[in-house]
Amino acid sequence: MNIRKQIALIVTLSSFAGAALAAEAPARRTSRAPKQDKCAEYGEGFIYEPSTGSCIRVGGVVGAQVNGGTPRNGAQ
């Protein structure tokens, strides 16, 4: 079997497998109502935390410092 036939066979079988999986997947229910941003008044980056009922923003900074060299007093 040459390489073109092998590629065609793989593409055909994968398309059938994808169609079979899509047919078995349950339909997802989507809400038609637009999502309201409860934290828009605080600015960009805030998200609503439903367990506490508050708006939070997580941020931070990561830094590193490397020092090197030899002792100046000549000690080893």
C-alpha positions in Angstrom: 0.0 0.0 0.0 1.5 3.3 -1.0 1.7 6.4 1.3 -1.1 8.2 -0.5 -3.6 5.4 0.1 -2.5 5.1 3.7 -3.1 8.9 4.3 -6.5 8.7 2.6 -7.4 5.7 4.7 -6.4 7.5 7.9 -8.3 10.7 7.0 -11.4 8.7 6.1 -11.4 6.6 9.3 -10.7 9.7 11.5 -13.7 11.5 10.0 -16.0 8.6 10.7 -14.7 8.4 14.2 -15.3 12.1 14.8 -18.8 11.9 13.4 -19.6 8.9 15.6 -18.3 10.7 18.7 -20.3 13.8 17.8 -23.5 11.8 17.5 -23.0 10.3 20.9 -22.2 13.5 22.7 -25.1 15.0 24.7 -26.4 18.4 23.6 -25.3 21.3 25.7 -27.8 23.8 26.9 -26.7 27.3 26.4 -28.2 30.4 27.9 -29.5 32.9 25.4 -29.4 35.8 28.0 -26.3 37.9 27.8 -23.9 37.4 30.6 -23.9 40.3 33.0 -20.6 41.3 34.5 -21.2 41.9 38.2 -17.8 43.3 38.7 -17.6 45.9 35.9 -17.8 48.8 38.3 -14.5 47.8 39.8 -12.6 47.8 36.5 -10.9 45.3 34.3 -9.6 42.0 35.7 -12.1 41.6 38.5 -14.1 38.3 38.6 -17.1 37.4 40.6 -16.6 34.7 43.3 -20.0 33.2 43.9 -19.1 31.4 47.2 -18.3 34.7 48.9 -20.5 37.0 46.8 -17.7 39.4 46.2 -15.5 40.6 43.3 -11.8 39.7 43.4 -8.7 40.3 41.3 -5.6 38.1 41.6 -2.2 39.5 40.6 1.4 39.4 41.5 5.0 39.9 40.5 7.8 37.4 40.2 11.3 38.5 40.5 14.8 37.0 40.6 18.2 38.3 41.5 21.5 36.6 40.9 24.8 37.8 42.4 28.2 36.4 41.6 31.8 37.2 41.8 34.8 36.5 43.9 35.6 37.7 47.4 37.4 41.0 47.5 39.6 40.2 50.5 41.4 37.4 48.7 40.1 34.7 51.1 39.2 31.4 49.6 
